Amino acid sequence: MAAGFFPMPSEMKFAFFLLYLIQLLPFRLIHLLADGAGALAYYLAGSRRRVGEVNLKKCFPEWSNEKRKAVLKRHFRHMGKLLFEYGLYWYAPAQRLRKLVRYQDKHHLDNALAAGEKVILLYPHFTAFEMAVYTLNQDVPLVSMYSHQKNKAMDEQILKGRHRYNNVFLIGRTEGLRAIIKQLRKSDAPFLYLPDQDFGRNDSVFVNFFGIPTATIAGLGRIAAMTGAKVVPAIPTREADNTVTLRFYPAWENFPSDDVLADTQRMNDFIEARAREIPEQYYWLHKRFKTRPEGEAGFY
């Protein structure tokens, strides 16, 4: 997600070195720099800003233009925090990350695992997602999907970071549903599932998100049905002091049903509700509504 904010390939090594240096700074200073960079990016990243403007206007038509602009500016600062923290994720001592993330209601996950349940962690794209998951992976083995980056240096660095604790099994996105099912059946590790992006028309269904028909991967119910896994949502929230709270929610009852559309709508409704609680921290710079129903004009 954040890869698009990195410099061009020729500057990758310098960018990685810069991130290494940044993580040596006091946490408060890292975020002063991140706030400044995010505020500047709002004006410089015109194409990304326009995507965010469209998304917020579609999702919050009841807001004034001034409110949407203020939220989008705060969102860019949160994206700056995500970017500037990559040095912490990749290079800082693991114990430092532990001090920056707290768990809330983690017993929902722990109890399911202790009972021998397969678990899908529903983990939408909120801007503190990397900080939280790099800490969680110290304590909990994870299965997740990975989309290879076009730039080789970037791809190698991200993969190295993902495997930092030797506690994750990554499945290439092109491997598909069968690879996920196979790994879940043979592993006790939760599957970290981030479904809230536009992956095109294949394998997607149109269900509402903020009242907008939205192409949505319908895999959550299918994976749960084929593995017997419990769905335990987890949402990372950045607090005022820039530390992160990772809140776990109760496992969903009566899920999946025999209605794929209803199951997928339930997922989108949950994500929408959380995004309404902290709108500046949900990821608005992705073309979430790019794929439209047949005959409908594009948004972007």
C-alpha positions in Angstrom: 0.0 0.0 0.0 2.6 2.5 1.0 5.0 1.4 -1.7 3.8 4.1 -4.1 5.1 6.7 -1.7 8.7 5.6 -1.9 11.2 7.3 -4.3 12.1 6.0 -7.8 14.1 2.8 -8.1 17.4 4.6 -8.5 16.9 6.2 -5.1 15.8 3.0 -3.2 19.0 2.3 -1.4 19.3 5.9 -0.3 15.6 5.8 0.9 16.3 2.6 2.9 19.4 4.2 4.5 17.3 7.3 5.3 14.6 5.2 6.9 17.3 3.5 9.0 18.6 6.8 10.2 15.1 8.1 10.9 14.3 5.2 13.2 17.3 6.2 15.4 15.5 9.4 16.3 13.2 9.9 19.3 9.7 8.7 18.5 8.3 12.2 19.0 10.7 13.7 16.5 10.0 11.0 13.9 6.3 12.1 14.0 7.1 15.8 13.8 9.0 15.0 10.6 6.2 12.7 9.4 3.5 15.4 10.0 5.5 17.9 8.0 6.1 15.5 5.2 2.4 14.5 5.1 1.2 18.1 5.1 3.6 18.8 2.2 2.5 15.7 0.3 -1.1 16.9 0.4 -0.1 19.7 -2.0 2.5 17.8 -4.0 0.8 14.5 -4.6 -2.0 15.9 -6.7 -3.2 12.7 -8.3 -3.4 10.9 -4.9 -5.1 13.9 -3.4 -7.8 13.9 -6.1 -8.5 10.2 -5.5 -8.9 11.0 -1.8 -11.2 13.9 -2.6 -13.4 11.7 -4.8 -13.6 8.9 -2.2 -14.5 11.2 0.6 -17.1 13.1 -1.4 -18.7 9.8 -2.4 -18.6 8.4 1.1 -19.5 11.5 3.1 -21.8 13.6 0.9 -23.3 15.0 4.0 -20.1 16.7 5.0 -19.1 20.2 3.9 -16.2 20.6 1.5 -14.3 22.2 4.3 -14.7 19.2 6.6 -13.7 16.7 3.8 -10.6 18.8 3.1 -9.6 18.9 6.8 -10.1 15.1 7.1 -8.0 14.5 3.9 -5.2 16.7 5.2 -5.1 14.8 8.5 -5.2 11.6 6.4 -2.1 12.7 4.5 -0.3 13.2 7.8 -1.3 9.7 8.9 0.2 8.4 5.7 3.3 10.3 6.5 3.5 8.6 9.8 3.1 5.2 8.2 5.9 5.9 5.8 8.3 7.4 8.3 7.8 4.5 10.6 9.0 1.9 8.1 12.5 2.2 9.6 11.1 1.2 13.0 9.3 -1.8 11.4 12.4 -3.0 9.6 15.4 -2.0 11.7 14.4 -1.0 15.3 14.8 -3.5 18.2 11.6 -5.6 18.5 11.2 -4.4 22.1 10.9 -0.8 21.0 7.9 -1.7 18.8 6.3 -3.6 21.8 6.4 -0.4 23.8 4.5 1.5 21.0 1.6 -0.9 20.6 -1.0 -2.1 23.1 -3.6 -4.8 22.7 -7.2 -4.3 23.6 -9.5 -7.4 24.0 -6.9 -9.8 22.6 -8.7 -12.5 24.5 -11.0 -12.8 21.6 -8.1 -14.1 19.5 -6.4 -16.0 22.3 -9.5 -17.9 23.3 -10.3 -19.0 19.7 -6.7 -20.2 19.3 -6.7 -22.0 22.7 -9.9 -23.8 21.7 -8.1 -25.1 18.6 -10.1 -23.0 16.2 -8.9 -21.9 12.8 -8.9 -18.1 12.7 -9.2 -15.4 10.0 -8.1 -12.0 11.3 -10.2 -9.5 9.3 -7.7 -6.6 9.1 -8.8 -3.7 7.0 -6.5 -1.0 5.6 -6.1 1.5 8.4 -3.0 3.6 8.4 -1.5 2.1 11.6 -1.8 -1.4 10.2 2.0 -2.0 9.7 3.0 -0.9 13.2 0.4 -3.1 14.8 1.0 -6.2 12.7 4.8 -6.1 13.2 4.2 -6.2 16.9 1.5 -8.8 16.7 3.8 -11.1 14.6 6.3 -11.2 17.5 3.6 -12.9 19.6 1.4 -14.7 17.0 2.4 -16.7 13.9 0.6 -15.4 10.9 -0.4 -16.5 7.4 -0.9 -13.6 4.9 -0.9 -12.8 1.2 1.7 -10.8 -0.6 1.7 -8.9 -3.9 5.2 -8.7 -5.4 6.5 -5.2 -6.1 7.6 -4.2 -9.6 10.9 -2.8 -8.3 13.2 -5.7 -7.3 15.0 -3.8 -4.5 11.7 -2.7 -2.9 10.3 -6.3 -3.2 13.4 -7.8 -1.5 13.3 -5.2 1.3 9.6 -5.6 2.0 9.9 -9.4 2.0 12.8 -9.2 4.3 10.8 -7.1 6.6 7.8 -9.4 6.5 10.0 -12.3 7.5 11.8 -10.4 10.3 10.6 -12.6 13.1 10.6 -15.9 11.1 7.0 -16.2 12.2 5.0 -15.6 9.0 4.0 -17.7 6.0 3.4 -15.6 2.9 1.2 -16.7 0.0 1.6 -14.9 -3.4 -1.7 -13.2 -4.4 -1.5 -14.9 -7.7 -1.6 -18.3 -6.0 -5.3 -17.8 -5.2 -7.9 -19.3 -2.9 -6.6 -22.9 -3.1 -3.2 -22.0 -1.6 -4.9 -20.1 1.2 -7.2 -23.1 2.0 -4.3 -25.5 1.9 -2.2 -23.5 4.3 -5.0 -22.8 6.7 -5.9 -26.5 6.9 -2.4 -27.6 7.8 -1.4 -24.6 10.1 -2.7 -23.3 13.4 -1.6 -19.7 12.5 -4.3 -17.1 11.9 -4.8 -15.9 8.4 -4.4 -12.1 8.2 -7.0 -11.0 5.6 -7.0 -7.5 4.0 -9.9 -7.6 1.5 -10.9 -3.9 1.2 -9.2 -2.9 -2.0 -10.4 -3.1 -5.6 -8.9 -6.2 -7.2 -11.1 -5.9 -10.4 -14.1 -7.8 -11.5 -12.8 -11.3 -11.2 -13.9 -13.1 -8.0 -15.6 -9.9 -6.9 -19.3 -9.2 -6.1 -21.0 -5.8 -5.9 -22.2 -5.0 -2.4 -22.6 -1.6 -0.8 -19.8 0.3 0.9 -20.9 3.7 2.2 -24.0 3.1 0.1 -22.0 2.7 -3.1 -22.1 -0.6 -5.1 -18.5 -1.7 -4.7 -16.5 -4.5 -6.3 -15.6 -6.6 -3.3 -13.6 -9.9 -3.0 -16.1 -12.4 -1.6 -13.4 -14.7 -0.2 -14.1 -14.2 3.6 -17.2 -16.3 3.7 -15.8 -18.9 1.3 -12.6 -19.3 3.2 -14.5 -19.6 6.5 -16.8 -22.2 5.1 -14.1 -24.3 3.6 -11.9 -24.3 6.7 -14.3 -23.9 9.6 -12.4 -20.8 10.6 -13.7 -18.1 13.0 -13.6 -14.5 11.8 -12.0 -12.3 14.5 -11.8 -8.6 13.3 -8.9 -6.5 14.4 -8.5 -2.7 14.0 -5.4 -0.7 14.6 -6.0 2.9 15.9 -3.3 5.5 16.3 -3.7 7.5 19.5 -3.0 11.1 20.2 0.6 10.3 21.4 1.2 8.3 18.1 1.3 5.0 19.9 -1.1 2.3 18.5 -4.0 0.4 20.0 -4.8 -2.9 18.2 -8.4 -3.8 19.2 -9.8 -7.3 18.7 -13.5 -7.8 18.2 -15.6 -10.9 19.2 -15.6 -13.8 16.7 -18.6 -13.4 14.4 -21.6 -15.6 15.2 -23.6 -17.3 12.4 -20.9 -16.7 9.9 -20.7 -17.7 7.1 -24.3 -18.1 6.0 -25.4 -19.7 2.8 -25.7 -16.3 1.1 -22.3 -15.0 -0.3 -23.7 -11.5 -0.9 -25.0 -11.2 2.6 -21.7 -12.4 4.1 -19.7 -9.9 1.9 -22.1 -7.1 2.8 -21.7 -7.9 6.5 -17.9 -7.5 6.1 -18.2 -4.2 4.3 -20.7 -2.9 6.9 -18.2 -3.7 9.6 -15.4 -2.0 7.8 -17.6 1.1 7.1 -18.6 1.4 10.7 -15.0 1.4 11.8 -14.0 3.9 9.1 -16.7 6.2 10.3 -15.3 6.1 13.8 -11.8 7.3 12.7 -12.2 8.5 9.1 -8.8 10.2 8.9 -7.1 6.9 9.5 -8.8 4.8 6.9 -7.0 4.4 3.6 -8.7 6.9 1.2 -5.9 7.2 -1.4 -6.7 3.9 -3.2 -9.2 3.8 -6.1 -11.6 1.7 -4.1 -14.5 2.4 -6.5 -12.6 2.0 -9.8 -14.5 -1.1 -10.9 -18.1 -0.1 -11.6 -21.2 -2.1 -12.5 -21.6 -2.6 -16.2 -22.7 0.6 -17.9 -21.9 2.9 -15.0 -19.4 5.7 -15.6 -16.1 5.7 -13.6 -15.5 7.9 -10.6 -11.9 8.8 -11.2 
